[in-house]
Amino acid sequence: MTAAARHARAGHRVAVAAAAGGAMVLLVLLLVPVLLLVARGGATGLRQLGSDAELASSLLLTSACATAATLLMVTLGTPLAWVLARSESRVAGGLSALLELPLLIPHPVAGIALLLAFGRASPAGSALAAAGLSIVGSPLGIGLAMLFVAGPLYLSAAREAISRVDRRYEQVARTLGDSPSRAAWRVTRPLAGRGLLAAAVVMWARAVSEFGAIVILTYNPKVASVLSYDRFTAYGLDAALPVAAVLVLLALVPMLVLRSLRALPLLDGVERS
């Protein structure tokens, strides 16, 4: 073996060792805290679901508000995602950037912005109060905060899923008599269905984990993240561990759903009706 070959092999071994060491550091940083949390509080948290009414109601409230926010975003946001995916104008590009801005805003700041726009002192908040609806201190405020911080994830992912569908399929459907909206519904929707469903699952998971914006708008009734923080500040780490661990276990549900989407062939076919 030549000196150059030995030098190259030694360099390769150093690079592999450095990559393996970096991977181990990341594994420790990303996995060990979660595993410790579940090991310390997971079993207790699951047992408390049957005896701790506050914990059970907070999880139900969290899941219900996240589901409502996700369904609303899917209903209203999917047509918008289609428009953004199919448009090549600079206006659409600028609009996409603005709609994704909440992803970059610190979440307590997002809560303050929502409070300014929909609080009791705002015109919108006053109008809603006159109609018997309250944003602050209500499940409606929780859902609004979830929609604001997690909705852009759905829009972005849905736009990407739709843009991957060749628009020529829609053009063929239109030559057969479909309107643009019907062509999008019959052709693009099923072809992008896997991506749209994954986008909805990601949004739901992000909504469930939200804390900063919700705690500004609605401290009570408490979602699970706020309950965990409340018990930590009031009673210490041991009291917060079961709630936090249950939230981690709840996060496994959308993760498993996302993994299972790869085995769903039914979303890949075009609707024939």
Secondary structure, DSSP 8 states (H G I E B T S, - for coil): --HHHHHHHHHHHHHHHHHHHHHHHHHHHHHHHHHHHHHHHHHHHHHHTTT-HHHHHHHHHHHHHHHHHHHHHHHHHHHHHHHHHH--SHHHHHHHHHHTGGGTS-HHHHHHHHHHHHSTTSHHHHHHHHTT--STTSHHHHHHHHHHHHHHHHHHHHHHHHHTS-HHHHHHHHHTT--HHHHIIIIIHHHTHHHHHHHHHHHHHHHHT--HHHHHH--SS--HHHHHHHHHHHH-HHHHHHHHHHHHHHHHHHHHHHHHGGG-GGGGS----
